[in-house]
């Protein structure tokens, strides 16, 4: 799945943009907090959400192992 340039929201850091992705690590840039790396897809289970509903649906499927 193409994740770079996807818009996301984080529970603590707010709105951000994915700037890097390598199957297990997602790097997101937040305007006020800079870049942070997270374990993919685990971070989407509690802290992060994709703005695009189709992308979020695919992430939810990955979390379920589909």
C-alpha positions in Angstrom: 0.0 0.0 0.0 1.3 3.5 -0.9 1.5 5.4 2.4 3.8 8.3 1.6 2.0 11.6 1.5 -1.1 10.2 3.3 -2.6 12.5 5.8 -3.1 11.1 9.3 -4.2 12.3 12.7 -2.4 11.3 16.0 -4.1 11.3 19.4 -1.3 13.4 20.9 0.4 15.1 18.0 -2.6 16.1 15.8 -2.5 16.3 12.0 0.5 14.9 10.2 1.8 13.6 6.8 3.5 10.3 6.2 7.0 10.9 4.9 8.4 7.4 5.0 7.2 3.8 5.1 9.0 0.5 4.9 6.5 -2.3 5.7 7.0 -2.2 9.5 8.0 1.4 10.2 5.9 4.5 9.4 7.5 8.0 9.7 5.1 10.9 10.1 5.9 14.6 10.1 3.9 16.8 12.4 4.1 20.6 12.0 4.6 21.3 15.7 6.5 18.2 16.7 8.6 17.2 13.7 9.1 13.7 12.5 8.3 10.6 14.5 8.5 6.9 13.6 6.0 4.3 14.6 5.6 0.6 14.2 3.1 -0.3 11.4 0.3 -1.3 11.6 0.3 -1.4 15.4 0.2 2.4 15.9 -3.2 2.5 14.1 -4.8 0.3 16.7 -4.8 3.1 19.3 -3.0 6.3 18.4 -3.1 7.0 14.7 -5.8 7.2 12.1 -5.7 7.8 8.3 -7.8 10.8 7.1 -8.7 8.9 3.8 -11.4 6.4 4.7 -10.3 3.9 2.1 -6.7 3.9 3.4 -8.1 3.5 6.9 -10.2 0.5 5.8 -7.1 -1.2 4.3 -5.1 -0.5 7.5 -8.0 -2.0 9.6 -7.8 -5.1 7.4 -4.0 -5.3 8.0 -4.6 -5.1 11.8 -7.0 -8.0 11.5 -4.5 -10.0 9.5 -6.5 -10.0 6.3 
